[in-house]
Amino acid sequence: MSVRITLVAAARSSSMLTERFDDDRSPDQTGWYEVQTAAPVLVPLNAAELRYCAPTLCSRATAQALGFAPMAQPALRGCDMGRWRGLTLGEVTAVEPDAVDIWLADPRSAPHGGESLLAFIGRIGTWLDTRPAQDGGSVVAVAESSVVRAALVYVLNAPPSSYWNVDVRPLSTLVLTGSAGYWKLCLQTAA
């Protein structure tokens, strides 16, 4: 049985310079504008049999603005950043530079006391693998960019370190087809 899962990256909630770990803000003014601009392309995804979102304010607001009426999925939350929650990478680097280096180099490490990158990718993979597989069924889920990156790494069975090399822009989509343990990345044409 094959299911089609479309992951939509949540709207922008802050500039890259003020982005914080586990930030739970609603979309900013630019984010709302981008949702309105992308709506003609994304609203048709509302036809999916199952509609989910991460439990974050930004993901819920993005999904609701697109008319998805989603069910929040705790498994779609971003990586648990432990004591670094609410801080910027610059702030953490200024105080714990060695811990940041370890975190970036070793996907099994969690110097912040939260979740390791490897555990995060595995959690997102487990969520993908446990989606109800109604043959030909479709699912849409709105989540933070980090979740979309983790899903891509999982599906491609790529080394966890490749997570850092994937750039997921707000409101971009990742389409996956398949079933538990057997996923394909589906690139779509603009037409």
C-alpha positions as CSV (number, residue, x, y, z in Angstrom):
1,M,0.0,0.0,0.0
2,S,1.3,3.4,-0.9
3,V,0.5,6.7,0.6
4,R,1.5,10.2,-0.5
5,I,2.7,12.6,2.2
6,T,3.3,16.2,1.5
7,L,5.3,18.1,4.2
8,V,4.9,21.9,4.1
9,A,7.5,24.0,6.0
10,A,5.8,26.5,8.3
11,A,5.8,30.2,7.5
12,R,8.6,32.4,8.7
13,S,8.3,33.5,12.3
14,S,11.5,35.5,12.6
15,S,14.5,36.7,10.7
16,M,17.5,34.3,10.5
17,L,19.5,36.6,12.8
18,T,16.9,36.3,15.6
19,E,16.0,32.6,15.1
20,R,15.9,30.8,18.4
21,F,16.0,27.1,19.3
22,D,12.5,25.7,19.9
23,D,11.1,29.1,19.1
24,D,7.3,29.1,19.3
25,R,6.1,32.3,17.7
26,S,3.4,32.9,15.2
27,P,4.4,33.9,11.7
28,D,5.8,37.4,11.4
29,Q,4.6,40.1,9.0
30,T,6.8,38.7,6.2
31,G,5.6,35.2,7.0
32,W,1.9,36.2,6.7
33,Y,2.6,37.9,3.4
34,E,4.4,34.7,2.1
35,V,1.4,32.6,3.2
36,Q,-1.0,34.8,1.2
37,T,1.3,34.6,-1.8
38,A,1.8,30.8,-1.6
39,A,-1.9,30.1,-0.9
40,P,-3.0,29.5,-4.5
41,V,-0.4,26.7,-4.8
42,L,-0.8,25.2,-1.2
43,V,-4.6,25.5,-0.6
44,P,-5.4,22.5,-2.9
45,L,-3.4,20.3,-0.5
46,N,-6.5,20.7,1.7
47,A,-8.0,17.8,-0.3
48,A,-5.7,15.3,1.6
49,E,-7.6,12.7,3.5
50,L,-5.4,13.4,6.6
51,R,-4.2,16.8,7.6
52,Y,-1.7,17.3,10.4
53,C,0.6,20.0,11.9
54,A,3.3,20.3,14.5
55,P,2.1,21.5,17.8
56,T,4.0,24.8,17.5
57,L,2.1,28.1,17.2
58,C,3.7,28.9,13.8
59,S,2.8,25.5,12.3
60,R,-0.7,25.6,13.6
61,A,-1.2,29.2,12.3
62,T,0.2,28.3,8.9
63,A,-2.0,25.3,8.5
64,Q,-5.1,27.1,9.6
65,A,-4.4,30.1,7.3
66,L,-4.2,27.6,4.4
67,G,-7.6,26.1,5.5
68,F,-6.2,22.7,6.5
69,A,-8.0,22.3,9.8
70,P,-5.1,20.1,11.0
71,M,-4.8,17.7,13.9
72,A,-1.7,18.6,16.0
73,Q,0.9,15.8,16.1
74,P,3.4,16.0,19.1
75,A,5.8,13.7,17.1
76,L,6.2,16.5,14.5
77,R,7.7,19.0,17.0
78,G,11.2,20.2,16.4
79,C,14.3,18.8,18.1
80,D,14.2,19.1,21.9
81,M,17.0,21.5,22.5
82,G,17.1,21.2,26.3
83,R,18.6,24.1,28.1
84,W,19.4,25.9,24.8
85,R,15.6,26.4,24.2
86,G,14.9,30.0,23.5
87,L,18.5,31.0,22.8
88,T,20.1,31.8,19.4
89,L,23.0,29.8,18.1
90,G,25.2,32.9,18.6
91,E,24.2,33.1,22.3
92,V,24.9,29.5,22.9
93,T,28.2,29.6,21.0
94,A,29.4,32.6,23.2
95,V,28.8,30.6,26.4
96,E,29.3,26.9,25.3
97,P,31.5,26.9,22.2
98,D,32.9,23.4,22.8
99,A,29.4,22.0,23.4
100,V,28.2,23.5,20.1
101,D,31.2,22.0,18.3
102,I,30.4,18.6,19.7
103,W,26.7,18.9,18.8
104,L,27.5,19.9,15.2
105,A,30.1,17.1,14.8
106,D,28.4,14.1,16.5
107,P,24.8,13.4,15.6
108,R,24.5,11.1,18.7
109,S,25.4,13.9,21.1
110,A,23.0,16.1,23.1
111,P,25.2,18.4,25.1
112,H,22.2,20.7,25.7
113,G,20.4,17.9,27.6
114,G,17.7,17.5,25.1
115,E,17.4,15.2,22.1
116,S,20.3,14.2,19.8
117,L,20.1,14.8,16.1
118,L,20.0,11.1,15.5
119,A,17.1,10.6,17.9
120,F,15.2,13.5,16.3
121,I,15.6,12.1,12.7
122,G,14.5,8.7,14.0
123,R,11.4,10.2,15.7
124,I,10.4,11.9,12.4
125,G,11.1,8.7,10.5
126,T,8.9,6.7,13.0
127,W,6.1,9.2,12.4
128,L,6.4,8.8,8.6
129,D,6.4,5.0,8.9
130,T,3.3,4.9,11.1
131,R,1.0,6.9,8.8
132,P,-2.1,5.1,7.9
133,A,-1.4,3.6,4.5
134,Q,-4.6,3.7,2.5
135,D,-3.5,2.8,-1.0
136,G,-3.5,6.0,-3.0
137,G,-4.3,8.0,0.1
138,S,-2.8,11.4,0.8
139,V,-1.6,13.2,3.9
140,V,-0.5,16.8,4.3
141,A,1.5,18.0,7.4
142,V,2.8,21.5,8.2
143,A,5.9,21.5,10.4
144,E,9.0,23.5,11.1
145,S,11.8,23.5,8.5
146,S,13.9,21.3,10.8
147,V,11.3,18.6,10.7
148,V,11.2,18.7,6.9
149,R,15.0,18.4,6.8
150,A,14.9,15.4,9.2
151,A,12.3,13.7,7.1
152,L,14.4,14.1,4.0
153,V,17.5,12.7,5.7
154,Y,15.5,9.8,6.9
155,V,13.8,9.0,3.6
156,L,17.1,9.1,1.7
157,N,18.8,7.1,4.4
158,A,21.5,9.8,4.2
159,P,24.2,10.2,6.9
160,P,22.8,12.3,9.8
161,S,25.5,14.9,9.2
162,S,23.9,15.7,5.8
163,Y,21.0,17.3,7.9
164,W,23.2,20.4,8.1
165,N,23.5,20.6,4.3
166,V,19.8,20.9,3.6
167,D,18.1,24.3,3.3
168,V,14.3,24.2,3.7
169,R,12.7,27.6,3.0
170,P,9.4,28.6,4.6
171,L,6.4,27.2,2.8
172,S,8.4,24.9,0.7
173,T,7.1,21.3,0.2
174,L,8.5,17.9,0.3
175,V,6.4,15.1,-1.3
176,L,7.1,11.5,-0.3
177,T,5.4,8.4,-1.7
178,G,5.5,4.9,-0.3
179,S,5.0,3.1,2.9
180,A,6.8,2.2,6.1
181,G,10.5,1.7,5.5
182,Y,10.2,2.3,1.7
183,W,9.9,5.9,0.8
184,K,10.5,7.8,-2.5
185,L,11.2,11.5,-2.9
186,C,8.8,12.8,-5.5
187,L,9.9,15.9,-7.4
188,Q,7.0,17.8,-9.0
189,T,6.9,19.9,-12.1
190,A,5.5,23.4,-11.8
191,A,2.7,22.7,-14.3
